[in-house]
Amino acid sequence: MDTASTTTPSEASAGHPLLLGIDGGTEAVRAALFTIDGELVGFGRSPHPTRHEHPGWAEQNPTDWWAALAIAVRQVMTEHEVRPGQIVGISYGCTSSTVVFCDPAGVPTRSALIWMDVRSAPQATAIASTGHPALKYSGNTTASAEWLPCKAVWVRQNDPDTYARSGVVCEYTDWLGFRLTGHWAASVNTAAIRSYYDRNTGGWPESLYAQIGVGDLTHKLPSTVLDMGTCLGGLSAEAASDLGLRAGTPVGVGGADAFVAMVGMNAIRPGSVALITGSSHLHLLQSTTASFGGGLFGAYTDAVLPGQFTVEGGQPSSGSVLRWFRDLAGAGHRWDYGQLEVEARNLPPGSDGVHVLEHWQGSRTPHVDSGSRGAIWGLTLAHGAPHIYRAIIEAVCFGTEFIFEAFESNGHRIETVTACGGALNSELWMQAHADVSNRRIAVPRVGESGTLGAAILAAVAAGVYADVVSAAGAMTAIQRHIEPRAEMHAAYLPHLDRYRRSYAALRDLDIHDPNSATTR
């Protein structure tokens, strides 16, 4: 959802300086143009394929990303009559845990293993069993099959020739930075959140990598690690030719898409929570202190701003569960989102006794159990599709409240919550988030916070603003607030308690994926 108005082509072509924000997403690459005040000019978008050769596998070809980027950039430039010289800065946010194996010239040696590829679940279990101190960043006793080290171990063990001839192993973010500028560097953001990098403890965890059988990984990762918004270099002549832009345009170091969206929401002060909604939910909190309690990922050092720590919670299936149900309910062409939303809005909190555990793809936090599975219970013949629709929404809100509680139980204060993403399209969903959590939720002027965040980083790299804090302050604004309703919060409390108890009850019934790497 995008709540910002765009400028007209005549305004964009009037010679005003513009910033290019790139979003390297799962299904497509998008390119967005913004003014230096944060006004949206327009979008270009180009899809690319994903290959699923086996269950749990998901691969993409990095050359497809580059081709899609060229199409998206040329599309938005043409549609809005923008001249290359108007672009004063470029930056990007990309899916994280999307791992590229390539030679030093950036030529892929195999397909990239994207974030949803979990073939390395056995390797993650082995890594977790090491008990290495670095595991504090992934929940203390667990390791995620999504993260770069697990995927590197899988390739090392199952495709050793490719691993050996891959001079570079990096995140999508870092590969894109190289393709734009010709300079290799790792973003401190992706290094910290997905590879156990910590400046405060010496950088890359070499002893962990050696212990898990990839001791040479530090020689394949980019040796330079830079903060987001740092100028990586000028746009190379080759990249400029491919994209239809001007060589030498400053390119800022980007990061993982959700963390770049934090910047685009200006949720970067200690005590600020970014609630990023969509197919999954991500919950990110900035803090001046680090804590490493169970049930959360992090705290990551310098991941968003130097001197701060970022703590992460997540629900791997939220909007995707609603889409799954909509597709089932709509198979007979009776229901669509609009109809379900209208009727579900008239139901009481608790959906007349229908309850859901939204673990269709497991639990990322606070249970850190990828093998947990979803459930719908409390059904009677009096219930219909709107009851289940509302119950799914409520379950996602209950899960988010659990994560907020985990933040606070680990010593982090929550002062503000700012939301972006697909849930903003549902008045019912966002009001339920506010009511269940009993917290005021801010909605930004620009709902597409990921590309705006990239544009903010571009502005810093170009010297338009001195730093990320001042750029985010100047380029973002809050459009409205969603206020919690005390009576609705009270009505939700007994249903929240039932949700709280449902995970343990289903676990005791062994409602669990036997193929999961999670050890109970």
QUIBEL-V596863 format. One record per helix or strand of 3 or more residues. SS is the DSSP state (a for helix, b for strand). FROM is the first residue (numbers start at 1). TO is the last residue. If there is no record, write none. Layout:
BEGIN
ss=(SS	SS)
from=(FROM	FROM)
to=(TO	TO)
END
This chain:
BEGIN
ss=(a	b	b	b	a	a	b	b	a	a	a	a	b	a	a	a	a	a	b	a	b	a	b	b	b	b	a	a	a	b	b	a	b	a	a	b	a	a	b	a)
from=(9	18	28	40	62	84	87	99	121	133	148	160	168	172	188	199	206	217	231	237	250	257	272	281	297	309	319	337	351	355	375	385	416	422	427	441	449	468	478	486)
to=(12	24	35	47	79	86	94	102	129	138	158	165	171	181	194	201	211	220	234	243	252	265	277	287	301	315	332	345	353	357	377	409	421	425	437	444	461	475	482	508)
END
